[in-house]
């Protein structure tokens, strides 16, 4: 049986995916992907897209993946297309999942705060 393909993709490829959408929330997620790609943290973070949602884990994963991950979802409806939701998918009970909603202009700052909260990096200075 052949190995399952990795779900995760290179950060520049993911950024290009979000650049195809005009909503400010999608552009903010593209900026975040480029931010990650330009830093050493890119080697410790792996991402994929599902519809317009971005999934982030600490190691490359194959399909199907059912473990914990950070989901970043740009909203695309006219009324909230400047908002992005951060949600830690670590339980199937949505009421128990940590989540925050930010404006497009605060996505990178929220990402850095979230990485510090999750303690995914031993040296948080790599986030700057």
N, C-alpha and C positions, 0 to 999 in steps of 0.2 A: 504494500500500500504506500503511495507516495506521501511525502510530508505535506501537511496542510500549508497553504500560502499565508504569509504574514498579512494581517489586517492593516498594520501600521504603514505609513507612507512618509517620505521625506518632507520636512517642514516647508521648503520652497514650493513643492507640489501642492501641499494643502493650502498654502497662502494663495496660490494662483487659482485654486478652486473658489475661494471666497471672493476674490477680486472680480469674478464673473457676475456677482450680484451687486445691485446698485444701492441697496439699503445701507444706511450708516452702521447698523449693527454688524452686518457682514463685513464691511470694510474694517471695522474695529477688530474683528476676529482675524482678518488677514494681517493687520498690523501686529497682532499678538503672535501669530505664526512666524512672521519675519523677525520679531523681537527674539523669540526663542531660537530661531535659526542662526542669529548673529551672536549667540553667547555659548559659552562652554556647557551650559545646562542642556543644550540640545542632545548631548550624548546620554543624558539620564532621563530624557522624556521622549515618549513615542506617541504619535497621534494618528487618528483615522477620522474619517467623516462618515456620517450616516444621515442621509437627507442633508439638512443644514447643520446638524449637531456635530460638534468636535469632541471626540473622546481622547483623553490623555491618560497614559499609564507610565510606569517606570521601567518597563522592559518591552521588547517587541512581543506581540501576541498573535496567535493564529486564530482563524475562524473555526468553530464558534468559540467566542470568549464570554465567560459568564462571571468574571471576577470583578473586584472593585475598580472604579475608574472615576476620573473627574470629567464631567460633561459640561461643555460650554455651548450654550445655545443662543444664537442671535435670533431675536424676534423679527419677523418680516411683515407683520400687518401694519397698515398705514398708521394706526393709532399708537403703536409702540415700537416702531422700527429703529428707534435709537437705544433700545434696551437689550441687554445681554444677561442671560441667567447662568450662574455658576452653580452646579449641583454635584455633590459627592455621592455617587451611586455605590453604596457599600452595603445596602440592604434592599430587599424587594418591597419594603414598607415605605412608601414615599413620604409619609409624615415623619419618619425618623431620619430622613436624608437631610444633611446640611445643605442649605441653599442660600444664595444671595443674588439679588438683581441689581445690576449697575447700568449706568448710562454708557454709551459708546465711548465717551471721552475718558472714562475711568477703568476701562477693561484691563489695561496693562498693570495699573496700580492694584486692582483687585486680584489679578493673577499673582502678583508678588506677595500680597498679603496671604492669599490662599496657600501658596507654596510654603510660606513660613509656618502657617497653622498646621499644615499636614506634616511638616518636618520631613519633606522629601529630600532635602539637601542638607548635608552636614555643614556646609559653608554657605549660608544665605547671601554672602557678599557676591556670589556668582550670579545673583538675580539682578544686580545693578549694572 
